[in-house]
Amino acid sequence: MKVSKGFTELKQSAYTSSVQEPPADYRVAPADKSNMARYLFGNFQRCLYPVQKFDSDTERKLAVILERDAIRWFKPAKGQFQIYYKSGADHPEYQPDFVAETADMIYMLEPKMRKELDDPIVIAKKEVAIKWCVNASDHASTYGGKPWRYLLIPHDEIAENRTLTGLAARFGG
């Protein structure tokens, strides 16, 4: 793993949506969950972006948990972390699904379908994310910053009544 810089500004996210359709409330699941990516969600208080899109209802539920339990959170834009994993001869970029800060920790969170947890690409992404978090934690310790921790969470373990602390205790590797 190569670290080329320690800080990047928050990257802009761009979303397309209908002007007739205002952002949906993230706390309410849409009637049609088959194409979650078409919905734009808003009404966040702790998200670093005013609106978000989610790839699944599981991601929306995780946002509900983060809005309640985190100080701040966001879904990183492409290129935000510049983490690369090995896939055959290629080194594609890994973009974590969520980053959330609590009083004593910064979490990189990846909800994933349970049947995909043993997929070689998921494992490769997990390995580089854990290394990145170790390096970020080591650096943060030099100035009294918060440690980083990677969470790979099975989709069927994410429910709105769960807590970030509980998920971290169970899936924090």
Secondary structure, 3 states (H helix, E strand, C coil): CCCCCCCCCCCCCCCCCCCCCCCEECCCCCCCCCCHHHCCEECCCCECCCCECCCCHHHHHHHHHHHHHCCEEECCCCCCCCEECCECCECCEECCCEEEECCCCEEEEEEECHHHCCCHHHHHHHHHHHHHHHHHHHHHHCCCCCCEEEEEEEHHHCCCCCCHHHHHHHHCC
